Amino acid sequence: MRRPGWLTALVLAVTLVAAGTAEPASAAGAACATAGSDFASRSIAESTAALRMGCARDAGSLRSLAASDTDMVAAIDFNTAQRPDEWQRQMWQMVDTVRADKSKGLTLSESFDLRAQRNNVGFYEQRSGVRFDGSIQVVGNSLVIVIPTGEVNASANWWQKAIATSVGIAVAIASGAVCTLFFAPAAPVAGPICGAVAGGVGGLVGELMNAYFDGRSLGDADVWAEALAVAVVSAAGGAYLGQVTQWAAQGANSVVEAVQQTMRNIIDRLGSWSNPLPLVQGLFNADFARTFTATLERMGRGLRPTDWSPTIRVMVVGDSISQGHEGDYTWRYRLWQWFQENNVSVDFVGPYHGTFTPDQPSPPKPPLFAGEKPADQGIRVDGGYAAGVAFDSDHFAHWGRQAAQIKGDIRRQVETYQPDLILLAVGFNDLGWFVSDENGTLASVETIIDQARAAQPGVDFAVANVPQRSKIGGRDDLITKTDNYNRLLANAAPRWSKAISQVEVVDWQNGYSCAPAACPAAYDGLHPNAFGEYQLAIAFEQTLHDHYGLGRGVMPFPPENLPVRPTPAPTGLKAESTPKGVTVTWDAVYGAFGYDVRSRIAGQTTWSEGRVNSNRTDTTWTVDGIQWEYQVRTVGGDNVKGPWSGTVSAVAHPQTARPPRIVASWPVLRDGIELEIAPPDGPYTDTIDRYEVILFDKDTPGAWLTGTGFRGNRVRIEGLKSGHRYLVAAATWNAAGGGLPGLARPVMVGGGIPATPTGLRVATVDPTTVQLDWNGADSAAGYRLWVSKVKDGGTTPPEADENIIEDTHYGVAFLFPGVWNFEFCVTAVNGSFESDKSNCVVPSRPAGSALTSRGGSALNLSPSARTAAPDVVDIGSLTTLRNPDGTGSPVAVGVGVNGGDR
């Protein structure tokens, strides 16, 4: 892409919009006089055209063609001294074409738009949007257009587009007629070649004017010449390429001169309304003709029409896959290496330079209130690269970025950095975060391309499709949407591509070893490891070589020695008691993707393991006096872990408050849950700031723990999945932080009072153990077990605790003095809604069993019941839940990963 110094002058000098908007209609109020010109006849040079336009009342002898004085008349005059028959043929061809279109029901403006579409050179396809009807006819050596007064609009935009149409017609006919002078009269090749030249020149001038009126960049004259060459060859037919080239070598200058003089003629008539034309006609010069001819010659040698600049300005536009994480090599670096090895001079451009910086260590943050947006983390682009990496790393890619976001900013970035080539790799976050479906994502990508062209008409594109990722539970839709999007992109790219601005697809989906079943090319099921970085770069290399003629071929793969990411054992590990509970910190490891942390209560042998994203972890779900032990290791990927550190420990003395007292939970509407609480009592309640309702969708594989802040005694969360069962808990946040949560009863969203369970059955496993099974109940989020003692031929009143059973089978042990001394029933619960009791059963007494000494109660001794210190709130399986990335803390609703970047 070449950028001559006069480009800035061109953009600044073309002021038609301002001039046209400021020019009022005539004092008589007739719209036809808005841009009226002098209708007096003037002599013009041979083989050129001129334009007169205004009200019929001022049109002299042409008045008779109009029905009203205020009809608009436009006369395109031609000097037909040379080959007048050819000029008449071209004018009548225009008239016959329009009349044929009108016979099919098209208006005059629609016929002109159809002609513009047929003659489009690929510079700017936006049609005028101006609508009018009228007539067109040949009068002597003039083509006369009459638009009835009711169709004429006084707005600047209407006149701008009408003038652009008229100018396009004038230069088209002039170009075609002058072209024929190169050939002998009635030469068979003259028709297809000169018809193509006429359509191309007229189309180009019209597109340039419309592009400016719509606020788009005009690019430079070399781009115009290249576009025109391709359009002429395309319209004439590839078989005529050699003859078109021969004609251009001798006849192109004559056409350019005719266009120049025609524009001068029009400028003289229209004054300020023709302001774009002086510089446009100035650029239709000998250099334009040479570039046009040179482009034809390149095409004749089988080369792409547009030659590359000596140094190609490359802009990488994308998301986390393209930005990379601290410590990555990145596929951008591997591609840069390929450019260097192939002696292709490039300048990577864009507003950013670095990779994504890791999360910084910080204490747990209070939960966001419903509707509150997370604090903007800003642009995180200061991360470094792998050891020893130094390259031209400018880019426009950022973690989490969506095509829907980029489309609003790409024009500004392209205007600033003027790339010749855009490497675009977006779409995953749009599909993964439910921003849009495959059609919406494709529309966003098309807008990115259109907006980039608005700033740089000749920019080329290599657009990566979206790779699959390892399967996420509950997101089968992502697999289907990704496949659908990639098919849509493959079909759309040829349609988007232009001679001066190619669009080629880069096949990341098939070139990247990542699929729902397995993803060896990624460190986390999506983002590339060292192996994957090479694959993504090679996919771009293939497209750049095959479609853009760059390089000698792709780099050898796989390389002999793939780098291994360092994962040393963390150092500086320490644990200390804090008001939150226990805080553990260590020295950050450069390039770590995160850290595995395992903890346990001193004296226990089993560790509880989770993932954190920074070099800090806090144990807040604890009670006073418990000693906790910790070990940490560095994570370099899902399957790349370093050695465990040594063990550190601290005794928790939290100053957090107890959980709120749970009053009730229940489903509301078809997509909500409501929770009612009462303030807790006890120490540290004087600084309570808010409460947190914690939810977990038990029926969505890969679901995230979500937390929402609230104040007061009641909270409602909507937008949940109807028919799904949710764990419900609540915690208190005070000046020290968030404390232990308390469990509410689970809720089935969209359900009501559950049906009564049926078919309760009991099987005696041994004299003190039974297995219970029953039929599930509609709207049940869980079940409660009711136990009575068989005594003196009757039973005691049944008792039940708040241990909620998820399944329809349950084992109970430690039933002393024997299972036959107990009766069991079950109820179904949906939050605070509860069914009637099922049928009740008494286990049979095993033959030969003897009475044993009485032990503990059947209640609270089930295998899933959790024993703890007397003042510990039982939160059951809540402590064992993990988010898909291994972390265990609730995130704000909508912040968790749904297949895209977190």
N, C-alpha and C positions, 0 to 999 in steps of 0.2 A: 504494500500500500504506500503510495507516494503522497506527500503532503507539501505542495509548493507553498511558498511564502504568501502568495496572493489569496490563499484560502481564507485567512482571517479577514482580509479586506472585503472579500466577496460576501461573507456572512454578515459583516457589519454594514455593508453598503446597501444590501437588498432591503428596502424599507417600504415595500408596497403595502403591507398590512397597516402600518401606522398611517401612511398617506391616504390609503383608501378609506380607512375608518373615519378619518378627519374630514373627508370631502363630502359636503352635504348634497342632497338632491337639489334640483333647480328650484327657483323661487316659485315657479308654477306648480310645484309639488308633484311633477310627473316622474315616476321611477325611471322611465326610459332616458332621462337626462342626467342620471347620476354620473355616468362616465362619458357623456356625450362628446363627440369630436366634430371637427369641421368636415362637412360632406362635400366640399368643393373638390373637383377633380385636380389631381396633381400628377405630374409625370414621375415615373419610377424607372429604375434601371432595368435593362433587359433581364429576363429570367428571374425576377424577384416578385414579391407580393407586398401588399399594404393592407391596412385595416381601417375602415371607417365604421363608426357605430354611434347610435343616438336615437332620437325620437323620429318617427315617420314624418312628422310635420316639417322637419328640417332636412329630409332626405332628397329633396328635389325630385328628379324624375322617378326615383324609386318609391315615392309616396303612394303611387297607385297600387303597389303590391300589398299595402297594409290596409286593414279595415278601419283603423283609428289613428288619429294624430299622435296618440300616446303609445302606440305599438313601438316596440324596439326593433330597429333595423340594423343589421351588421352586414357590411359589404366587404368581402375579401377580394381585392383587385389584383390582377396579374398582368405583367407585361409579357405578352405572348409572341413577341417578334420572331423568335426562333421556334420553328415547328409548332405553329399555332394549333394544328390539328391535335397534336399530342396534349397540349394544355386543355383543349376542349374535351378530349377523351377522359382525362383525369377528373375534370370538374363534373362531367356527366356521370362518371363512375361513382363519385361521391353522392350525387343526387339520387341516382338509381338505387344505391345501397340504402340510403335513408328512407326513400319511399317504400322499398320492399319491407323494411323493418316496421314502418308505420302501418303497412297493410296487415301486419301480424299483430297489431294492437300496441306496439311500442310507442312511447312518446319521443319527441325529438331528442330530449336529453338522454333518454335511455338508449337510443340508437347511437348517439355520440359515445356514451359510456361503453357500449358493446364494442365499438370500433377501437376505443382506447384499450380495452381488455385484450382484443386480438393483437394489437400492436405493442403490447407491454414489453418493455426491454428489461424488466426485472429490477429497475431502480426503486420504484415506489408504486405499489399496487393499489393504494387507497383511492377509491373513486371519489368524485367531487362531493356527492351528497346533494348537489343542487338539482332541482327538478323543474322542468318547463316543457311546454309543447310549442309547436310552431311549424313553419314551413321552410324549405330550402329549394332554391332554383338557380339556374344559370341565366344571367343577363349580360349579354355581350362577353366581355372578358372578366366578368365578376361572378363570384359565388355569393348569393344574397340569402341571408337568414332573416326571417321575420318572426318575432315572438309577440303574441297578442298582449295587450296591456295588463290583462288579468294574470298573466304568467310571469310578469316582470317584478323583481323584488329590488328595493332600494338599498338593501344591506350591502356592506362592503364585501362580505363573504360571497354573496351571490354573484356580484360583478367580478370578483377575483377569479372565481372558477369559470365563469362564462368567458372571460378574456383568455384564460388559459386554454380553453377548448378552441376558441377561434384562432389563437396563435398556433396551436398545434396543427389545425387544419391547413393554415396558410403555409407553414414551413414544410408540411408533408407533401402538398401538391407541388410546391416549388422544387423540393428535393427530387421528387420523382421525375418531373419534367426535365430538370437539368441532367439528371443521371442518364436519360435516354439519348442525350446529345453525344455520348461516348460511343454509342452503337449505331450501326447503319439503320435506316428507317425500316421498321417492321422486323427487326432481327428477333428470332425466337427467344433468345436468352434475355432480351431487354425487359420483357414483361415481368418474369419472376424476380430478376435481380433488382430492377428499379422499383417494383412494387414493394419489395422488402426494404429497400433503402428509404422510400417515402414513408412507409409505416413506422420504421424504426426511428427516423429523425423526428417525425411528428410526435410519436409516442414519448421519446426521450424529453423533448422540450416541454410537452404537457406535464410529464411526471415531475420534472424539475420545478416547474412553477407550482404545481399542487403540493409538492413536498415542502416547499418554502412556506406556502400559505398555511400548512398544517404544523409549522414550527419544527420541521425536521432538518437535520444537517443535509447540505447539498454535496458533501464529499468533495472530490476534486475532478478536474476535467479528464485525467487519465482513466479514472473509474468510469466516467461517462463513455469514453471512447471504447473501452473494453466491453462494456455492457452493450453498446450499439453494435459492435462487431459480432458478438454472439447472437444478438437478436436478428441481425440481417441474415446470417448464415442459417439460423434456425428457420426463419420465414421463407427464405429462398429454397432451402433444401441442401443437405450436405453434398449432394452431387455437384452443386454449383460453386463449391468452396474455391476451387482453383480459378474460375472465371470471375468470381466476386473479388478475389485478391488481385487479379490482373486489372479489373476495372478500378479498384481503389488506388492502385499505384499511379494511375493517370487521371482518374476522374474525381477522387475524393475531395481534392482541393476545390474544384469547381462547385461541388455541392456545399462545402463549408462556406465558401464565399457568398453563395446565394442565400444561405441561412443568415449569415452576418448582415447582409444588406437588407433582407426582409425584416429582420428585427429592428434595424435602424429606421426603416420606413414606418414601422408600427410605433416606435418610440416617438417619432416626430408627430404622429397623429394623437396619441393618447396621453402624452405628458406624464404626470406623476403616476398615473395608473399603470404605466409600463415599467415601473422602477426596477423589477428584477432583470429586465432584458438587457440593459447596457452591459453589465458584467458577464451575463450568460453569453451574449453574442461576442463579447470580447474574447471569451475562452474557446469559441468555435473558430480556431485559427489553424495555422500550419502545423503546430505541435499536436493539436487534436487529430488532424488528418494523419500525421505520422504514426501516432499511437494506435489509431484505428487500423491502419494498414499493417503495422507490426503485429498487432493482435491476430489479424487474419493469417499472417504468415506463421505465427506460433501454432495456431490451430491446424494449419496445413501440415506442420511437422508432428502432429499428434500430441502437442504439449497443452497444458491447461491454459486457458485464455489469460489469466491474470498472473503476472510474474511476481515473485516474492521480493520484498525489500532486501537490501544487503544484510540487514539485521532484522529478524522477524520479532515483533513485539507480541509476546504470548501472555495471555491472562488466564489463569486457572480460576474457575468459578465453581464453588461447591460447598460441601458441608464437612463434617468431621472426617470422613474417609479421605478427603483431599487435604484438609488442614493438617491432620496428624496430631498425635499426643507428644508431650515432652519426652525426648529420648528416642523418638522414631527417626528412621531414615526418610520416610515418606516416599510415595510413588512419584511425587514431583521431583525429588532428588534423583531417583533412578532415571526418570525421563530426561532430566537435564544432562545426566551423564551420557545418555544416548545421543543427544544433540551434539555434545562436545566430541564424542568418538566419531561421529559422522560429519564433522566439520560444518555443521549447520549453526550459523551465528544467530543466537537468540537473546532477547532481553525479556526476562520474566517481569511482568508489571502488575501492579495492584497496590491497594492501600495497606496490606498487612505483610509481615515478614516472618513471623515465628509460628510455632506450634501452639497447641492448647495447653495452658498452664494448669497444673493440678489444683485440686481443692486445697485451700489453706486450712490449717487446724483451727477449729473454733468450737465453742461449747454448743450443745443442742439448743436450737432456736425454738421459741414458743410457737405453737401451731397457729397458722393463719386463720383468720375468721372467714366465714363463707363469703365468697365474692372478693376477698382481698387478694391482690396479686403479689407473687413473690418479688422480693427486691431484685432489681435488675443487676445481674452479675457483671454487666458491662462487656466490653470486647476483650477477650482473653487471648492475646496473640503474641505474648512475649516468651513463650516456651522455647527452649533450645532443641537442638537436633541430637542425633546419636554422636558419640565421640568421633572426632575427626571429620565430621561433615561440614563443608563450607561450600556454598553455592549461591547463585542469584535466586533468592528464595521469595521474592515478592509474589503476592497472590491475593485473591479475593475469595477466600473460603473460611468458613467458621463453623465450629461445633454447633449442631442443632439447627443449622440454617435450612430453610424451606424454599422451594421454588416460589411459593406464594409470597415470601418475603423479598426474595432477590429481585423479582420482577419490578418492584417499586423503586429499586436503587440502581439497577444495572445501567440505566442510561447515564446517570451522573458519573458513574465509575468509568464508563467507556469514553465519555466526553473528556474526562480528566486524563486518562492513561492511554487513549488512542491505540488499542491493540489491533494488530493485523489478524490475529488468530485467537479465538476463545475456546478453551477446553472446558466444557460444561459438564458437570457431574452432580446432578441434584435429583430429587424426587423421593428418596427413601423416607425422609422425615415427613413429607406430605402424606404418604401412604401409611406410614407407621404410626403417626400421631392423629390419624383421622382428620387431618386438615382438609383433605379432598380425596375423592376416589380417583381411579385411573384417568377418567376423562377430564376431571378438574385439574389434575396434575399435568396432563398433556397441554391443557390450555394455558397453564402458568408458564410452561417451558416455551410455548409458542410466543407468549407475550415477552419473555426474556429476549428471545431472538429478535422480535420486532422492535423492542425498545433499544436494543444494542445497535440495530441498523439505523434507528432514528438518529443516533449520535455518530455512527460510522457506517455509511451505506455499504462499503465494500468489505466489511469484516467477515472472515470465514469462521466456521464452527466445526468442532468435533464434539459430538454430544454422546456421552456415555449412557447406556441404558442402566437399569437398576439391578444390582446383583441380588440374588436370594440370600437369606441369612439362615442360620440354624433355627430350627422350629421353636416358636414360642407357644407355650400352652394357651389354648383359647384363641389363637390368632391364625387359624387356617385361612381367614379372609386375606391376610397379608400375602400369602403365597399366591393366591389366585389374582389379587390385584396387581402384584408385581409382574406376573406373566402377561396379564392383559395390557398393562401399561407398555411393556416392552414391545408387544405386537403393534400397538397403536403408534408408538414412536417410529418403529421401522417403516410403517406405511406412510407416516406423515413427513418424515425427513425429505424424501424426494420432492414432495409437494412444496415444502418450505424452501428448498434449495433454489438459488438463483445463479445466473452465470457469474455475477460479480460478488456473490456471497453464498458460497457453498455451505450446505449442512450435511455432514456425514455422521453416521452412527458408529460409536465405539462399543464393541460387544463385551461389556464387563460381565454380563450374566454367564456367558459360556467360557470366558477367558479367566474367570476367577474361581478357584476351587472352593466354592461355598454353596451349600444346598441345605434344604431343611433337614435332611438326614445326617449330614456331617459337614463340618466347615474347617478343614485343616489349614486354610489360608488366612484365617482370622485368629486373633488372640482371645476374642470374646464372643465368637459367633457372628461377628459383623465386620469389625475394624481390622485392617490388614496387619498381619505380622510381617516379619522380614521376607518370608516366602511370598505372601500376598502382595506386598508392595511391588515386587518385580512383576508379578502377573498383571496388575493394574496398569503399570507403565507400559508393558509389552502390548497390551490391548490398544493403547493410544498410539504406540509406535507403528503398529500394523496399519491402522487407519491413516496416519500421517504419511506413511510410505506409499500405500496402495492408492489413496485418493488425492493426495496433495504432492506427491513426488518428492517427499523429503526423506533423506537418509538412504542408506544402501540396503536396509532390511532391519529386522528386529534383532535385539541383543540375544546372545546365546542363553538358553535357559534349560535347566536351572543352573545358577552359577556354581562354581566348584565349592566355595565355602560360604554358606549362609551365616551371617552374623548371629551370635547368641546374645540375647538380652541379659544384662547383668542383674542378678537377684541376690545380692549379699544379705546376710542376716542383719537386721536393723541393729544399730548401736544407740547408746544413750538412753536405753529404756528405763523408765521410772514410773512408779505408781504412787499416788498420794491421795489421802482422804481430803475431800473437798465438800462444800455444802451441798453439792449435787449428789454425792455418793462417793465414787472413786473415779479419779481421772488418771489416765495412762497416756504418756507421751514418749516419743522417741525421735531420733534424728531422721529427717526425710531422706529417702533413697532416690537419687536422680533417675528419672525415667520409670519409676514404679507406676504400675496401673492401679495400685491399691495395696492393701495389706490384709492378710488373714490374721484375725485375733482370736485366741481361744482363752477361755476363762473357766474357773471352777471355784467352788467354796473350798477353802483349805481343809484337808483331810479327806476329800472325795477323790476318786480315781478317774472319773469320767469328765472330759472337757466338753464345753459348749463352744462351738466355733461359728464365727461370722466374718463378714467382710466390712472394711471401712475404706473410704476413699482418700483420707488424709492421714497424717502421722499423729493421730489422736483418737482415743475412744473414751467414752464415759459410761460407767455403770450407774444408772439412775434408778433402775427397778430393783431396789434393795432395801433392807431394813438395817437399823443400827446394830453395830457390834459384829457383823459378819466379816470375816477375813477372806478377801478375794485374791486369787493367784492368776497371773497372766503370762502368755507367751505370744510373740508376734513373728510373722515371716513376710517377706516381700513377694508380691504377686507380679509376674511378668506375663501373665496370660492365664486362661482357664487351666491350662495344663503345664504351666511353667511357674513353679514355686521354689523359693529359696529355702534354706534350712531355718528351723525354729530358733528363736533367740533363747537366751536364758530366761529363768522365771523371776518375776518380781511380784510383790504382794503389798496390799494395804488393807487396813480395817475401815469399813464404811461407817461414817457418822453423818448421814444425810440430814439436812435441814429442810427437806421437802415435806409437803403436807400429805396426809392420808388421802386416798381417793374419795370422791364425793359418795354419799350414800345413794345407792340406786333405788329409785322409787318404782319406775316402770319403764318398759320399752315396748313398742308396738309398731306395726306397719301403718303407713298413712298413704292415701291415694294409691296409685299403681306403681310409683317409683321411689317411695320415700320411707324413711324410718324416723320415728320420733323417740326421744329419750328424755325422761324426767328424773331429776336428781334433787338431793338436798345437800346443803353445805356440810363438809366434814367437821368433826370436832377434833380436839387434841392440839398438840403443839404446832407452831409455825403456820397457823391458819390466819394470822393477822396480816399477812402480806399476800394473800391470794389475789392473783391478777385475772386469771381466766381458768376455764376447764377445757379439756380436750376429749372429744368423742372419737374413739378409734374404731374403725370398721375393717373387716376383712371378708372378701367374697369367697366363701368356701367352695362355690361351684364353678369358679373360673380358674382353670390351670394357669399358673404363673401370675396370679393376682398380686397386687401390692397392698401392704398395710397403709391405710390412709388415716390422717388425723386432721380434725377441723376444730378450731378454737370457738368457744362461745362463752357468754356471760349470762347470768340468770339461772333459772331452775329448769329450763326446757330448751331443747334444740331439735331442729328438724333438718335432715339431710335428704335432698332429692336428687334425681338423675341417676338412681341406682337401677340395677337390672331386675326387672320383674320376674318372679319365680325363683330367684336365687336366694340361698340362705347366707346370712351375714353374721359373723361374730361381732358383738357389740361390747365395747368397754369404755370406761371413762377414767381420766386422770386429772389431778389438780396441779396447776402451775402457780408457784409463788415466787418470791424474790430469788430463791435458790435454784429454781427450775422445775421440771416436771417430775412428779413422784410416781410411785407404783400405781398402776391402773386397777380398777375394780371391774369385774365382769358383770354385765347385764345378761339377761336371757337373750339368746340368738333370735333373729327375726327372719322370716321369709317375706321378702318384699312383694307387695301386691296380694298377699294372702289375707285371710281373715281368721276367725276362730277355727282352730283345726278340728278335723273330724276325730271321732273317738277311735283309738287303735283297736284292732280286732285280732282274734286268733292267737292270743297269748299262749305260748307253750313253754314247758319247763322240762329239762332233762337233768337228771342227777348224775353228776360227774363222779363224785365220791361223797362220803357221809357229810362233808362240810362245804361242798362246792356244787353250784348249779350253773346251767347255761339256759338263758331265756331268749326266746325268739318270738316275734309278733309281726303282724302285717302293718305296713306303713300307713300313715293317715294323710289325707290331703291337707295342704297348708301347714304341715308340721315343719318347724325349724329344728326340732329336737324332741327328746322325750325325758320324762322324769319317772324314776322307779319308786313305787310305794311299797312299804314293807310292814306287815302286821305279824304279831307273834300268836301262834296257836296255843291257846291256854284253856284248860277246863272245858273242852268241847266247843270253844268259841275263839274269837280273835280280838286282839287289842285294836284300838283305832289305828289306821294306817299312818305311817310317817314317811316323809320324803325330804331329801335335802336339795340344794340347788346345783348338784352335779348334773349337767345336761348331757344326755346320751345322744350322739349324732346318728348312730346306726339303729337297725331294728333287731339287733341281737346284742346280748350283754352277759358277761359272766360275773358271778358273785361268789366270793370265797369267805373263809373264816366264819362259817355259819354254825356256831356252837349253841347249844349242845348237839345239833344235827339239823340237816336241811328240812326234815319233816316238821320242824317246829316253827316254820315261817310260811307266810302267805305273801304272794307277790302280785301287784297290779301295775300298769303303766298308764300315763297320760301323755298326750301330745301337747306341745307348747309352741306358740308363735309369739315371742316376746312375752308380754304379760297375759296374753290370751291363752287359755288352757282348756282342753277338752274334758269330758267326763272320763272316769276311769274305765279301763278295759275290763274284760273278764279277768277274774283273779284265779291264781293257781297255787296249789300246795304241792311241793315235791314229794315223791314217794320215798319211803324209807328203804334203803338198800338192805337186801336180805343179809342177816347175820351181823348187821352193824350194832355196835354197843353204844350206850350213852357215854358221852364224854363230858368233862368238866366244862362249865360255861365260860365262854370267852367274850370277845368284844361284840358290839352291835354290827349288824349287817350294813348299816349306813356308814358312809365315809370310809369304807374299807374295800371298795371295789378296786379292781386293777388300775383303773384310770384316775382314781382319786389321788390328789397330790397332798402329801403330808408336809407340813412346814411348822415353823415356830408359831406359838399361839397368836401373836399379833401380826402375822404375815397374812396379807390378803391373798386368797387363792386365785391365781390368774391362769391356772391350768396350762393348756397348750399355747397360750399367747406368747410365752417366753421362747417357744421353740419355732415360731413362725419366722420365715426368712423371705425377703423380697427376692425377685429374680436375679438381682446382682449380688446377692449374698448378705446385704445389709439387713438389720433387724429393726430399724426405726421407722415409724410412720412418716409418710410424705404427704404433702398437701394434695388434695384431690386434683387430678389432672397433671401432676408433676412427675409421677412415676413413668417409667419407660413403657411405651405401648408398641415397641418395635423399632423406634427411632432412637436418637441420642437423648440421654438424660441431661 
